Amino acid sequence: MKKLFNKLQRPETEAILWIIGLVYLYFVNPYETQHYTFCAFKLVGIESCPGCGLGRSIAFIYHGDILTSIKTHPLGIFALLLISYRIIKLFSKSKLIQQLIRGVKNGRRFKTIT
């Protein structure tokens, strides 16, 4: 159990989870009126939540509809940039990525699947 917990605390694990979330938002259709929500406020019946619309706003950015993105949530572009920056920082902290970069710099060859 401790081994699993340690693996979940690796920086690349968080980065992969952020990437999965962004890929999901790429494939979701933001123009649908009815969609499933993960918002705890909406699930208990509270309609106004400061974070609601942030995911849709990012999805609109992916679909090239910047004006609707800003109307949906004005911080959507900022959130996408912040999440992207976080992913880059997490991968730069990753020991696995650092070993890979050192191997490439040292001219080490990697086995390829043929």
One Martini backbone bead per residue (centre of mass of N, CA, C, O) as a GRO file, in nm:
protein
  114
    1MET     BB    1   0.058   0.064  -0.020
    2LYS     BB    2   0.305   0.253  -0.002
    3LYS     BB    3   0.393   0.223  -0.296
    4LEU     BB    4   0.142   0.346  -0.423
    5PHE     BB    5   0.157   0.620  -0.280
    6ASN     BB    6   0.436   0.697  -0.400
    7LYS     BB    7   0.346   0.688  -0.699
    8LEU     BB    8   0.120   0.914  -0.663
    9GLN     BB    9   0.352   1.141  -0.580
   10ARG     BB   10   0.442   1.181  -0.846
   11PRO     BB   11   0.469   1.422  -1.085
   12GLU     BB   12   0.374   1.253  -1.338
   13THR     BB   13   0.095   1.181  -1.228
   14GLU     BB   14  -0.026   1.463  -1.224
   15ALA     BB   15   0.028   1.532  -1.519
   16ILE     BB   16  -0.145   1.304  -1.639
   17LEU     BB   17  -0.412   1.399  -1.514
   18TRP     BB   18  -0.419   1.671  -1.659
   19ILE     BB   19  -0.409   1.558  -1.945
   20ILE     BB   20  -0.669   1.396  -1.932
   21GLY     BB   21  -0.851   1.642  -1.881
   22LEU     BB   22  -0.777   1.794  -2.147
   23VAL     BB   23  -0.861   1.570  -2.341
   24TYR     BB   24  -1.154   1.559  -2.256
   25LEU     BB   25  -1.215   1.860  -2.336
   26TYR     BB   26  -1.160   1.812  -2.638
   27PHE     BB   27  -1.402   1.585  -2.679
   28VAL     BB   28  -1.604   1.767  -2.582
   29ASN     BB   29  -1.927   1.917  -2.615
   30PRO     BB   30  -1.998   2.255  -2.547
   31TYR     BB   31  -2.290   2.283  -2.703
   32GLU     BB   32  -2.422   2.131  -2.500
   33THR     BB   33  -2.671   2.158  -2.258
   34GLN     BB   34  -2.636   1.861  -2.165
   35HIS     BB   35  -2.429   1.761  -1.885
   36TYR     BB   36  -2.198   1.633  -1.701
   37THR     BB   37  -2.110   1.686  -1.353
   38PHE     BB   38  -1.856   1.755  -1.085
   39CYS     BB   39  -2.014   1.956  -0.927
   40ALA     BB   40  -2.108   1.986  -0.602
   41PHE     BB   41  -2.311   2.219  -0.616
   42LYS     BB   42  -2.493   2.106  -0.847
   43LEU     BB   43  -2.557   1.826  -0.709
   44VAL     BB   44  -2.714   1.995  -0.458
   45GLY     BB   45  -2.854   2.271  -0.619
   46ILE     BB   46  -2.642   2.485  -0.673
   47GLU     BB   47  -2.603   2.726  -0.925
   48SER     BB   48  -2.373   2.911  -0.804
   49CYS     BB   49  -2.038   2.890  -0.937
   50PRO     BB   50  -1.715   3.003  -0.989
   51GLY     BB   51  -1.617   2.732  -1.164
   52CYS     BB   52  -1.830   2.725  -1.355
   53GLY     BB   53  -1.730   2.687  -1.700
   54LEU     BB   54  -1.427   2.623  -1.726
   55GLY     BB   55  -1.434   2.368  -1.899
   56ARG     BB   56  -1.601   2.488  -2.130
   57SER     BB   57  -1.404   2.713  -2.196
   58ILE     BB   58  -1.175   2.521  -2.284
   59ALA     BB   59  -1.340   2.376  -2.503
   60PHE     BB   60  -1.382   2.630  -2.676
   61ILE     BB   61  -1.086   2.675  -2.736
   62TYR     BB   62  -1.044   2.405  -2.890
   63HIS     BB   63  -1.284   2.507  -3.104
   64GLY     BB   64  -1.218   2.832  -3.155
   65ASP     BB   65  -1.421   2.983  -2.931
   66ILE     BB   66  -1.333   3.258  -2.768
   67LEU     BB   67  -1.585   3.429  -2.701
   68THR     BB   68  -1.745   3.203  -2.558
   69SER     BB   69  -1.530   3.145  -2.350
   70ILE     BB   70  -1.544   3.424  -2.211
   71LYS     BB   71  -1.852   3.412  -2.148
   72THR     BB   72  -1.843   3.156  -1.973
   73HIS     BB   73  -1.527   3.219  -1.877
   74PRO     BB   74  -1.280   3.455  -1.820
   75LEU     BB   75  -1.053   3.222  -1.704
   76GLY     BB   76  -0.991   3.001  -1.924
   77ILE     BB   77  -0.719   3.086  -2.047
   78PHE     BB   78  -0.564   3.103  -1.783
   79ALA     BB   79  -0.613   2.805  -1.696
   80LEU     BB   80  -0.472   2.674  -1.938
   81LEU     BB   81  -0.196   2.803  -1.886
   82LEU     BB   82  -0.159   2.702  -1.594
   83ILE     BB   83  -0.178   2.397  -1.653
   84SER     BB   84   0.053   2.387  -1.857
   85TYR     BB   85   0.269   2.488  -1.662
   86ARG     BB   86   0.235   2.260  -1.455
   87ILE     BB   87   0.316   2.028  -1.640
   88ILE     BB   88   0.601   2.128  -1.701
   89LYS     BB   89   0.701   2.137  -1.406
   90LEU     BB   90   0.651   1.837  -1.340
   91PHE     BB   91   0.840   1.724  -1.563
   92SER     BB   92   1.098   1.875  -1.457
   93LYS     BB   93   1.089   1.705  -1.174
   94SER     BB   94   1.124   1.445  -1.310
   95LYS     BB   95   1.332   1.177  -1.293
   96LEU     BB   96   1.263   1.028  -1.553
   97ILE     BB   97   1.312   1.269  -1.747
   98GLN     BB   98   1.602   1.333  -1.658
   99GLN     BB   99   1.719   1.057  -1.746
  100LEU     BB  100   1.642   1.082  -2.042
  101ILE     BB  101   1.802   1.340  -2.103
  102ARG     BB  102   2.081   1.231  -2.019
  103GLY     BB  103   2.083   1.000  -2.225
  104VAL     BB  104   2.071   1.182  -2.476
  105LYS     BB  105   2.324   1.358  -2.414
  106ASN     BB  106   2.515   1.087  -2.397
  107GLY     BB  107   2.421   0.896  -2.646
  108ARG     BB  108   2.214   0.701  -2.571
  109ARG     BB  109   2.068   0.410  -2.652
  110PHE     BB  110   1.756   0.285  -2.756
  111LYS     BB  111   1.530   0.057  -2.762
  112THR     BB  112   1.361  -0.083  -3.033
  113ILE     BB  113   1.069  -0.166  -3.187
  114THR     BB  114   1.036  -0.432  -3.455
   0.00000   0.00000   0.00000
